[in-house]
Amino acid sequence: MICKNYGHNMLSKRHADILQILETEGSVSISALAERLGVSLETVRRDVKPLSEAGTVVRIHGAVGLAGQIGEAPFQKRMRENAAAKQAIARAVTEMIRDGDSVMLDTGTTTSYVARELTRRRRLTVVTNSSDIARTLATVNGNRVYMAGGELRSDSGAAFGKSALDFVSRFAVTHAIISASAVDQTGVMDFDLEEAEIGRLLLSRAERRMVVTDQTKFGRRGLIHVCGFSDLDMLVTDRAPPPIIAQALKEANTSLKVAS
């Protein structure tokens, strides 16, 4: 009897582990699951079978994913990564914004979480290149929302290029909030030239300039330099950065806010 219960508990734990991995990473190959769980391919197939039969997961071409998330856009997958950290950062940012303020937000999963928290504020003026952020804030609480035009990217639903830059350059706001793909002691970086350009422009159009980033971006090096810490008033994150980055922030006189 003890052995039977033990086996059942182990299986339940593996089911929970499988669902946790899929929740974080989206679809994962059977071989990668076996490696992560430290079991054989056959064991993983057996574990996945009841989840598949129950409709919780979907099997596709040697991989498995959560039902309802197969085929979703990469941006939606990224929204699920480090979600609790991004929500904490968003709450910390929203505390610094008052009813009636003007805010610029670039496209990014963390800035999308900021937009969701900003539904607690009223009569905001919002400028963004993100259709997700525009949709979130356009029809609530008496806000005025201006969205940069141009072709929307298929992955993020955001507008880039000359028309978006020209549009944003017409505005001057109180707060600019940009996301970061990478942060090291030299400042904020991105892996995409157009995203870097619009982030840099947003910062130049605001009185108060802020970057939001979770701890996983610290120590990464991007391809394109967005700004140095001296171009920012504040960095908001979920965990204290490594000492070398903390020192660089201090030397640039840039505030550091760690969300609780």
Number of C-alpha atoms within 10 A of each C-alpha: 6 7 8 8 10 11 12 12 12 11 15 13 12 17 16 12 15 24 19 12 17 18 16 15 15 22 22 18 15 21 17 13 21 17 13 12 15 11 13 14 15 12 13 21 18 12 16 22 14 13 17 17 10 10 12 14 23 20 20 13 7 10 14 22 24 22 13 11 16 16 10 11 13 12 14 14 18 16 16 15 15 15 16 12 18 26 20 22 27 26 18 20 23 18 12 8 16 14 14 14 16 22 21 27 27 28 24 24 25 28 28 24 20 24 22 18 21 22 17 13 19 17 16 23 20 23 25 27 27 25 20 19 27 22 13 18 23 19 12 15 15 14 20 18 21 17 20 22 21 16 13 15 12 11 11 17 17 25 26 22 16 14 13 20 21 13 17 22 13 8 14 17 19 15 22 28 27 26 25 26 23 24 26 21 19 16 21 31 26 23 16 13 16 17 25 23 18 26 27 19 17 26 26 17 19 19 13 16 21 24 23 23 27 27 18 15 18 21 15 14 19 18 13 17 20 26 17 17 26 16 18 23 18 20 21 24 27 22 17 16 21 13 10 13 19 17 13 18 24 14 11 16 15 19 15 17 17 15 19 11
